[in-house]
């Protein structure tokens, strides 16, 4: 929706531990631990280095992520993104030059 603002963790921020929330989050820094945003979208920026398991509604990856991902909605691996880990997702989009290493389980959409 127009006017909605995401929480942003900039490229100089490092988080070690668990991130839990119910609003959209943009990370361009470093996270080690786990991220749980089951009702929200996570955007991993081009400078981000994520070493965490993700449990999200939607995810857009432009940077590097190592960890297992569970998404009830859509995951987009954009150009230059890197994901190493198992992926369980309803819908998946992978652009050219994106890297994915791990098992993928497509669970389908909720509406199906």
KEVEXDO-479804 format. One record per atom (N, C-alpha, C): residue number from 1; residue in one letter; x, y, z. Coordinates in nm, 3 decimals. Atoms other than C-alpha are relative to their C-alpha. Example, Ala and Ser with C-alpha at 12.3 -4.5 7.8 and 13.67 -1.06 7.14 Angstrom:
<pts>
+-------+------+---------+---------+---------+
| torse | milo |       x |       y |       z |
+-------+------+---------+---------+---------+
|     1 |    A |   0.089 |  -0.119 |   0.000 |
|     1 |    A |   1.230 |  -0.450 |   0.780 |
|     1 |    A |   0.090 |   0.120 |   0.000 |
|     2 |    S |  -0.082 |  -0.119 |  -0.006 |
|     2 |    S |   1.367 |  -0.106 |   0.714 |
|     2 |    S |  -0.077 |   0.109 |   0.073 |
+-------+------+---------+---------+---------+
</pts>
This chain:
<pts>
+-------+------+---------+---------+---------+
| torse | milo |       x |       y |       z |
+-------+------+---------+---------+---------+
|     1 |    X |   0.083 |  -0.119 |   0.000 |
|     1 |    X |   0.000 |   0.000 |   0.000 |
|     1 |    X |   0.087 |   0.125 |   0.000 |
|     2 |    X |  -0.075 |  -0.125 |   0.005 |
|     2 |    X |   0.114 |   0.353 |  -0.067 |
|     2 |    X |   0.011 |   0.058 |   0.140 |
|     3 |    X |  -0.020 |  -0.064 |  -0.129 |
|     3 |    X |   0.262 |   0.528 |   0.232 |
|     3 |    X |   0.052 |  -0.092 |   0.109 |
|     4 |    X |  -0.053 |   0.091 |  -0.101 |
|     4 |    X |   0.368 |   0.213 |   0.419 |
|     4 |    X |   0.152 |   0.006 |  -0.001 |
|     5 |    X |  -0.145 |  -0.008 |  -0.013 |
|     5 |    X |   0.723 |   0.225 |   0.550 |
|     5 |    X |   0.051 |  -0.126 |   0.069 |
|     6 |    X |  -0.063 |   0.118 |  -0.059 |
|     6 |    X |   0.944 |  -0.074 |   0.627 |
|     6 |    X |   0.104 |   0.044 |   0.102 |
|     7 |    X |  -0.112 |  -0.021 |  -0.091 |
|     7 |    X |   1.187 |  -0.096 |   0.915 |
|     7 |    X |   0.126 |  -0.037 |  -0.076 |
|     8 |    X |  -0.123 |   0.021 |   0.075 |
|     8 |    X |   1.542 |  -0.075 |   0.779 |
|     8 |    X |   0.117 |  -0.018 |   0.097 |
|     9 |    X |  -0.127 |   0.018 |  -0.069 |
|     9 |    X |   1.864 |  -0.218 |   0.923 |
|     9 |    X |   0.108 |   0.027 |  -0.104 |
|    10 |    X |  -0.099 |  -0.043 |   0.099 |
|    10 |    X |   2.141 |  -0.038 |   0.734 |
|    10 |    X |   0.124 |  -0.087 |  -0.005 |
|    11 |    X |  -0.115 |   0.086 |   0.026 |
|    11 |    X |   2.465 |  -0.183 |   0.602 |
|    11 |    X |   0.106 |   0.004 |   0.108 |
|    12 |    X |  -0.098 |  -0.002 |  -0.109 |
|    12 |    X |   2.667 |  -0.080 |   0.910 |
|    12 |    X |  -0.051 |  -0.072 |   0.126 |
|    13 |    X |   0.061 |   0.066 |  -0.116 |
|    13 |    X |   2.433 |  -0.273 |   1.147 |
|    13 |    X |   0.029 |  -0.150 |  -0.003 |
|    14 |    X |  -0.017 |   0.143 |  -0.019 |
|    14 |    X |   2.520 |  -0.621 |   1.279 |
|    14 |    X |  -0.089 |  -0.044 |   0.115 |
|    15 |    X |   0.089 |   0.054 |  -0.103 |
|    15 |    X |   2.261 |  -0.824 |   1.473 |
|    15 |    X |   0.037 |  -0.145 |   0.022 |
|    16 |    X |  -0.023 |   0.139 |  -0.036 |
|    16 |    X |   2.337 |  -1.147 |   1.659 |
|    16 |    X |  -0.112 |  -0.041 |   0.095 |
|    17 |    X |   0.112 |   0.044 |  -0.083 |
|    17 |    X |   2.032 |  -1.330 |   1.793 |
|    17 |    X |  -0.124 |  -0.020 |  -0.084 |
|    18 |    X |   0.128 |   0.026 |   0.064 |
|    18 |    X |   1.664 |  -1.351 |   1.706 |
|    18 |    X |  -0.072 |   0.131 |  -0.029 |
|    19 |    X |   0.084 |  -0.113 |   0.038 |
|    19 |    X |   1.458 |  -1.095 |   1.516 |
|    19 |    X |  -0.140 |  -0.054 |  -0.019 |
|    20 |    X |   0.139 |   0.040 |   0.009 |
|    20 |    X |   1.081 |  -1.132 |   1.560 |
|    20 |    X |  -0.082 |   0.126 |  -0.019 |
|    21 |    X |   0.082 |  -0.118 |   0.020 |
|    21 |    X |   0.819 |  -0.891 |   1.428 |
|    21 |    X |  -0.119 |  -0.028 |  -0.088 |
|    22 |    X |   0.120 |   0.013 |   0.083 |
|    22 |    X |   0.499 |  -0.827 |   1.239 |
|    22 |    X |  -0.010 |   0.116 |  -0.099 |
|    23 |    X |  -0.002 |  -0.104 |   0.102 |
|    23 |    X |   0.606 |  -0.549 |   1.003 |
|    23 |    X |   0.108 |  -0.032 |  -0.101 |
|    24 |    X |  -0.100 |   0.024 |   0.104 |
|    24 |    X |   0.804 |  -0.545 |   0.680 |
|    24 |    X |   0.136 |   0.048 |   0.046 |
|    25 |    X |  -0.136 |  -0.030 |  -0.043 |
|    25 |    X |   1.180 |  -0.541 |   0.729 |
|    25 |    X |   0.094 |  -0.005 |  -0.119 |
|    26 |    X |  -0.106 |  -0.004 |   0.101 |
|    26 |    X |   1.468 |  -0.443 |   0.500 |
|    26 |    X |   0.132 |  -0.008 |   0.074 |
|    27 |    X |  -0.131 |   0.017 |  -0.063 |
|    27 |    X |   1.814 |  -0.565 |   0.598 |
|    27 |    X |   0.106 |   0.017 |  -0.106 |
|    28 |    X |  -0.114 |  -0.017 |   0.090 |
|    28 |    X |   2.129 |  -0.440 |   0.427 |
|    28 |    X |   0.131 |  -0.020 |   0.075 |
|    29 |    X |  -0.117 |   0.025 |  -0.082 |
|    29 |    X |   2.365 |  -0.529 |   0.710 |
|    29 |    X |   0.023 |  -0.149 |   0.019 |
|    30 |    X |  -0.034 |   0.139 |  -0.029 |
|    30 |    X |   2.469 |  -0.854 |   0.879 |
|    30 |    X |  -0.088 |  -0.050 |   0.114 |
|    31 |    X |   0.081 |   0.063 |  -0.104 |
|    31 |    X |   2.244 |  -1.087 |   1.080 |
|    31 |    X |   0.047 |  -0.143 |   0.017 |
|    32 |    X |  -0.035 |   0.137 |  -0.037 |
|    32 |    X |   2.348 |  -1.407 |   1.260 |
|    32 |    X |  -0.101 |  -0.047 |   0.103 |
|    33 |    X |   0.098 |   0.050 |  -0.095 |
|    33 |    X |   2.072 |  -1.609 |   1.426 |
|    33 |    X |  -0.125 |  -0.049 |  -0.069 |
|    34 |    X |   0.125 |   0.038 |   0.064 |
|    34 |    X |   1.708 |  -1.630 |   1.320 |
|    34 |    X |  -0.088 |   0.123 |  -0.020 |
|    35 |    X |   0.092 |  -0.109 |   0.032 |
|    35 |    X |   1.443 |  -1.406 |   1.166 |
|    35 |    X |  -0.138 |  -0.060 |  -0.017 |
|    36 |    X |   0.137 |   0.051 |   0.006 |
|    36 |    X |   1.071 |  -1.465 |   1.219 |
|    36 |    X |  -0.095 |   0.116 |  -0.024 |
|    37 |    X |   0.096 |  -0.103 |   0.042 |
|    37 |    X |   0.829 |  -1.239 |   1.030 |
|    37 |    X |  -0.113 |  -0.070 |  -0.075 |
|    38 |    X |   0.095 |   0.090 |   0.065 |
|    38 |    X |   0.544 |  -1.481 |   0.960 |
|    38 |    X |  -0.115 |   0.072 |  -0.071 |
|    39 |    X |   0.108 |  -0.075 |   0.064 |
|    39 |    X |   0.298 |  -1.207 |   0.856 |
|    39 |    X |   0.053 |   0.111 |  -0.090 |
|    40 |    X |  -0.061 |  -0.116 |   0.064 |
|    40 |    X |   0.543 |  -0.976 |   0.680 |
|    40 |    X |   0.099 |  -0.041 |  -0.108 |
|    41 |    X |  -0.098 |   0.020 |   0.106 |
|    41 |    X |   0.790 |  -0.933 |   0.396 |
|    41 |    X |   0.139 |   0.039 |   0.051 |
|    42 |    X |  -0.140 |  -0.027 |  -0.030 |
|    42 |    X |   1.166 |  -0.952 |   0.444 |
|    42 |    X |   0.071 |   0.028 |  -0.131 |
|    43 |    X |  -0.083 |  -0.031 |   0.115 |
|    43 |    X |   1.391 |  -0.781 |   0.193 |
|    43 |    X |   0.145 |  -0.004 |   0.045 |
|    44 |    X |  -0.143 |   0.010 |  -0.028 |
|    44 |    X |   1.757 |  -0.879 |   0.201 |
|    44 |    X |   0.072 |   0.079 |  -0.108 |
|    45 |    X |  -0.061 |  -0.093 |   0.094 |
|    45 |    X |   1.946 |  -0.594 |   0.038 |
|    45 |    X |   0.128 |  -0.052 |  -0.063 |
|    46 |    X |  -0.117 |   0.046 |   0.074 |
|    46 |    X |   2.242 |  -0.622 |  -0.199 |
|    46 |    X |   0.128 |  -0.007 |   0.083 |
|    47 |    X |  -0.119 |   0.002 |  -0.086 |
|    47 |    X |   2.499 |  -0.554 |   0.078 |
|    47 |    X |  -0.013 |  -0.096 |   0.117 |
|    48 |    X |   0.029 |   0.082 |  -0.117 |
|    48 |    X |   2.340 |  -0.793 |   0.329 |
|    48 |    X |   0.074 |  -0.132 |  -0.001 |
|    49 |    X |  -0.055 |   0.132 |  -0.023 |
|    49 |    X |   2.504 |  -1.102 |   0.473 |
|    49 |    X |  -0.081 |  -0.061 |   0.113 |
|    50 |    X |   0.091 |   0.059 |  -0.096 |
|    50 |    X |   2.248 |  -1.320 |   0.648 |
|    50 |    X |   0.042 |  -0.144 |   0.026 |
|    51 |    X |  -0.033 |   0.136 |  -0.042 |
|    51 |    X |   2.350 |  -1.631 |   0.842 |
|    51 |    X |  -0.107 |  -0.039 |   0.102 |
|    52 |    X |   0.116 |   0.019 |  -0.087 |
|    52 |    X |   2.008 |  -1.720 |   0.979 |
|    52 |    X |  -0.105 |  -0.085 |  -0.068 |
|    53 |    X |   0.119 |   0.065 |   0.050 |
|    53 |    X |   1.705 |  -1.940 |   0.942 |
|    53 |    X |  -0.110 |   0.105 |  -0.007 |
|    54 |    X |   0.106 |  -0.098 |   0.023 |
|    54 |    X |   1.412 |  -1.741 |   0.803 |
|    54 |    X |  -0.135 |  -0.068 |   0.002 |
|    55 |    X |   0.140 |   0.044 |   0.003 |
|    55 |    X |   1.042 |  -1.794 |   0.874 |
|    55 |    X |  -0.082 |   0.126 |  -0.027 |
|    56 |    X |   0.061 |  -0.125 |   0.044 |
|    56 |    X |   0.857 |  -1.526 |   0.677 |
|    56 |    X |  -0.124 |  -0.027 |  -0.084 |
|    57 |    X |   0.110 |   0.012 |   0.096 |
|    57 |    X |   0.548 |  -1.459 |   0.470 |
|    57 |    X |   0.056 |   0.009 |  -0.140 |
|    58 |    X |  -0.064 |  -0.021 |   0.130 |
|    58 |    X |   0.734 |  -1.318 |   0.168 |
|    58 |    X |   0.145 |   0.041 |   0.021 |
|    59 |    X |  -0.140 |  -0.042 |  -0.007 |
|    59 |    X |   1.104 |  -1.265 |   0.098 |
|    59 |    X |   0.048 |   0.040 |  -0.138 |
|    60 |    X |  -0.068 |  -0.045 |   0.121 |
|    60 |    X |   1.297 |  -1.071 |  -0.164 |
|    60 |    X |   0.149 |   0.001 |   0.033 |
|    61 |    X |  -0.143 |   0.010 |  -0.026 |
|    61 |    X |   1.666 |  -1.158 |  -0.179 |
|    61 |    X |   0.079 |   0.065 |  -0.112 |
|    62 |    X |  -0.094 |  -0.061 |   0.092 |
|    62 |    X |   1.924 |  -0.938 |  -0.345 |
|    62 |    X |   0.144 |  -0.026 |   0.043 |
|    63 |    X |  -0.132 |   0.023 |  -0.056 |
|    63 |    X |   2.219 |  -1.022 |  -0.119 |
|    63 |    X |   0.023 |  -0.146 |   0.030 |
|    64 |    X |  -0.043 |   0.135 |  -0.034 |
|    64 |    X |   2.368 |  -1.329 |   0.047 |
|    64 |    X |  -0.075 |  -0.051 |   0.123 |
|    65 |    X |   0.069 |   0.062 |  -0.112 |
|    65 |    X |   2.175 |  -1.565 |   0.274 |
|    65 |    X |   0.042 |  -0.145 |   0.011 |
|    66 |    X |  -0.031 |   0.139 |  -0.031 |
|    66 |    X |   2.289 |  -1.889 |   0.437 |
|    66 |    X |  -0.090 |  -0.043 |   0.114 |
|    67 |    X |   0.093 |   0.048 |  -0.101 |
|    67 |    X |   2.016 |  -2.074 |   0.623 |
|    67 |    X |  -0.124 |  -0.055 |  -0.067 |
|    68 |    X |   0.123 |   0.056 |   0.052 |
|    68 |    X |   1.688 |  -2.255 |   0.580 |
|    68 |    X |  -0.108 |   0.107 |  -0.003 |
|    69 |    X |   0.105 |  -0.101 |   0.018 |
|    69 |    X |   1.390 |  -2.053 |   0.456 |
|    69 |    X |  -0.135 |  -0.070 |  -0.008 |
|    70 |    X |   0.139 |   0.043 |   0.008 |
|    70 |    X |   1.023 |  -2.121 |   0.523 |
|    70 |    X |  -0.082 |   0.124 |  -0.026 |
|    71 |    X |   0.081 |  -0.116 |   0.037 |
|    71 |    X |   0.785 |  -1.881 |   0.348 |
|    71 |    X |  -0.141 |  -0.047 |  -0.037 |
|    72 |    X |   0.138 |   0.037 |   0.030 |
|    72 |    X |   0.405 |  -1.906 |   0.343 |
|    72 |    X |  -0.049 |   0.067 |  -0.128 |
|    73 |    X |   0.037 |  -0.070 |   0.123 |
|    73 |    X |   0.392 |  -1.670 |   0.044 |
|    73 |    X |   0.102 |  -0.023 |  -0.109 |
|    74 |    X |  -0.089 |   0.002 |   0.116 |
|    74 |    X |   0.645 |  -1.587 |  -0.227 |
|    74 |    X |   0.144 |   0.034 |   0.041 |
|    75 |    X |  -0.141 |  -0.034 |  -0.013 |
|    75 |    X |   1.025 |  -1.588 |  -0.236 |
|    75 |    X |   0.051 |   0.036 |  -0.139 |
|    76 |    X |  -0.060 |  -0.046 |   0.125 |
|    76 |    X |   1.205 |  -1.392 |  -0.508 |
|    76 |    X |   0.150 |   0.006 |   0.018 |
|    77 |    X |  -0.146 |  -0.010 |   0.004 |
|    77 |    X |   1.573 |  -1.450 |  -0.577 |
|    77 |    X |   0.033 |   0.089 |  -0.118 |
|    78 |    X |  -0.027 |  -0.098 |   0.105 |
|    78 |    X |   1.674 |  -1.141 |  -0.769 |
|    78 |    X |   0.141 |  -0.016 |  -0.054 |
|    79 |    X |  -0.130 |   0.003 |   0.067 |
|    79 |    X |   1.972 |  -1.092 |  -0.999 |
|    79 |    X |   0.113 |   0.023 |   0.101 |
|    80 |    X |  -0.115 |  -0.012 |  -0.089 |
|    80 |    X |   2.296 |  -1.150 |  -0.804 |
|    80 |    X |  -0.020 |  -0.054 |   0.140 |
|    81 |    X |   0.028 |   0.053 |  -0.134 |
|    81 |    X |   2.127 |  -1.302 |  -0.496 |
|    81 |    X |   0.065 |  -0.137 |   0.017 |
|    82 |    X |  -0.059 |   0.130 |  -0.031 |
|    82 |    X |   2.277 |  -1.605 |  -0.322 |
|    82 |    X |  -0.073 |  -0.059 |   0.120 |
|    83 |    X |   0.067 |   0.070 |  -0.109 |
|    83 |    X |   2.082 |  -1.854 |  -0.110 |
|    83 |    X |   0.056 |  -0.141 |   0.010 |
|    84 |    X |  -0.049 |   0.134 |  -0.030 |
|    84 |    X |   2.244 |  -2.160 |   0.047 |
|    84 |    X |  -0.080 |  -0.052 |   0.117 |
|    85 |    X |   0.085 |   0.057 |  -0.104 |
|    85 |    X |   1.995 |  -2.368 |   0.243 |
|    85 |    X |  -0.126 |  -0.056 |  -0.061 |
|    86 |    X |   0.123 |   0.061 |   0.047 |
|    86 |    X |   1.672 |  -2.558 |   0.216 |
|    86 |    X |  -0.112 |   0.105 |  -0.002 |
|    87 |    X |   0.104 |  -0.099 |   0.024 |
|    87 |    X |   1.367 |  -2.368 |   0.092 |
|    87 |    X |  -0.136 |  -0.069 |  -0.006 |
|    88 |    X |   0.138 |   0.046 |   0.004 |
|    88 |    X |   1.001 |  -2.441 |   0.168 |
|    88 |    X |  -0.085 |   0.123 |  -0.025 |
|    89 |    X |   0.065 |  -0.123 |   0.043 |
|    89 |    X |   0.778 |  -2.194 |  -0.012 |
|    89 |    X |  -0.126 |  -0.033 |  -0.081 |
|    90 |    X |   0.121 |   0.017 |   0.081 |
|    90 |    X |   0.436 |  -2.151 |  -0.173 |
|    90 |    X |   0.028 |   0.035 |  -0.146 |
|    91 |    X |  -0.033 |  -0.044 |   0.137 |
|    91 |    X |   0.569 |  -1.961 |  -0.479 |
|    91 |    X |   0.145 |   0.045 |  -0.003 |
|    92 |    X |  -0.142 |  -0.031 |   0.012 |
|    92 |    X |   0.925 |  -1.914 |  -0.606 |
|    92 |    X |   0.029 |   0.063 |  -0.134 |
|    93 |    X |  -0.045 |  -0.067 |   0.121 |
|    93 |    X |   1.081 |  -1.678 |  -0.859 |
|    93 |    X |   0.152 |   0.013 |   0.008 |
|    94 |    X |  -0.146 |  -0.007 |   0.003 |
|    94 |    X |   1.448 |  -1.705 |  -0.959 |
|    94 |    X |   0.044 |   0.070 |  -0.128 |
|    95 |    X |  -0.048 |  -0.074 |   0.116 |
|    95 |    X |   1.608 |  -1.447 |  -1.188 |
|    95 |    X |   0.135 |  -0.054 |  -0.046 |
|    96 |    X |  -0.131 |   0.037 |   0.054 |
|    96 |    X |   1.911 |  -1.504 |  -1.411 |
|    96 |    X |   0.109 |   0.053 |   0.092 |
|    97 |    X |  -0.121 |  -0.025 |  -0.080 |
|    97 |    X |   2.246 |  -1.500 |  -1.224 |
|    97 |    X |  -0.024 |  -0.012 |   0.151 |
|    98 |    X |   0.023 |   0.029 |  -0.142 |
|    98 |    X |   2.079 |  -1.576 |  -0.887 |
|    98 |    X |   0.054 |  -0.140 |   0.028 |
|    99 |    X |  -0.060 |   0.126 |  -0.039 |
|    99 |    X |   2.243 |  -1.864 |  -0.697 |
|    99 |    X |  -0.086 |  -0.065 |   0.107 |
|   100 |    X |   0.080 |   0.075 |  -0.097 |
|   100 |    X |   2.045 |  -2.132 |  -0.511 |
|   100 |    X |   0.061 |  -0.137 |   0.018 |
|   101 |    X |  -0.054 |   0.132 |  -0.030 |
|   101 |    X |   2.199 |  -2.435 |  -0.340 |
|   101 |    X |  -0.075 |  -0.055 |   0.120 |
|   102 |    X |   0.076 |   0.063 |  -0.106 |
|   102 |    X |   1.974 |  -2.661 |  -0.136 |
|   102 |    X |  -0.123 |  -0.067 |  -0.057 |
|   103 |    X |   0.123 |   0.065 |   0.042 |
|   103 |    X |   1.651 |  -2.854 |  -0.149 |
|   103 |    X |  -0.113 |   0.102 |  -0.005 |
|   104 |    X |   0.115 |  -0.089 |   0.015 |
|   104 |    X |   1.333 |  -2.680 |  -0.267 |
|   104 |    X |  -0.127 |  -0.083 |   0.010 |
|   105 |    X |   0.131 |   0.061 |  -0.010 |
|   105 |    X |   0.983 |  -2.782 |  -0.159 |
|   105 |    X |  -0.104 |   0.107 |  -0.029 |
|   106 |    X |   0.106 |  -0.094 |   0.037 |
|   106 |    X |   0.703 |  -2.596 |  -0.336 |
|   106 |    X |  -0.130 |  -0.052 |   0.060 |
|   107 |    X |   0.121 |   0.045 |  -0.070 |
|   107 |    X |   0.398 |  -2.618 |  -0.112 |
|   107 |    X |  -0.128 |   0.047 |  -0.066 |
|   108 |    X |   0.119 |  -0.051 |   0.066 |
|   108 |    X |   0.161 |  -2.434 |  -0.347 |
|   108 |    X |  -0.059 |   0.117 |   0.075 |
|   109 |    X |   0.061 |  -0.117 |  -0.061 |
|   109 |    X |  -0.060 |  -2.138 |  -0.270 |
|   109 |    X |  -0.109 |  -0.041 |   0.097 |
|   110 |    X |   0.107 |   0.025 |  -0.095 |
|   110 |    X |  -0.310 |  -2.116 |   0.014 |
|   110 |    X |  -0.134 |  -0.014 |  -0.072 |
|   111 |    X |   0.127 |  -0.003 |   0.071 |
|   111 |    X |  -0.586 |  -2.052 |  -0.239 |
|   111 |    X |  -0.026 |  -0.129 |  -0.075 |
|   112 |    X |   0.015 |   0.123 |   0.080 |
|   112 |    X |  -0.522 |  -2.378 |  -0.426 |
|   112 |    X |  -0.069 |  -0.109 |   0.079 |
+-------+------+---------+---------+---------+
</pts>
